């Protein structure tokens, strides 16, 4: 639903967990239709519903897989999604 599984597909019938294409994840925050992961490097990646700017990227389209979220001014330690 809204690609929040992060698997480059929009199937709602995924019954077996699959690894997504990011590593060194320090923490994950879940919104209702989107997900943001913080890496140990301080980078952020998000996927899922982004039509209203939920992911903080310039594209207001749903992201089916991890998409880097730009952040200037340091490293990200923690995020929260609403």
Secondary structure, 3 states (H helix, E strand, C coil): CCCCCCCCCCCCCCCCCCCCCCCCEEEEEECCCEEEEEECCCCEEEEECCCCCCCCCCCCCCEEEEEEECCCCCCCCCCCCC
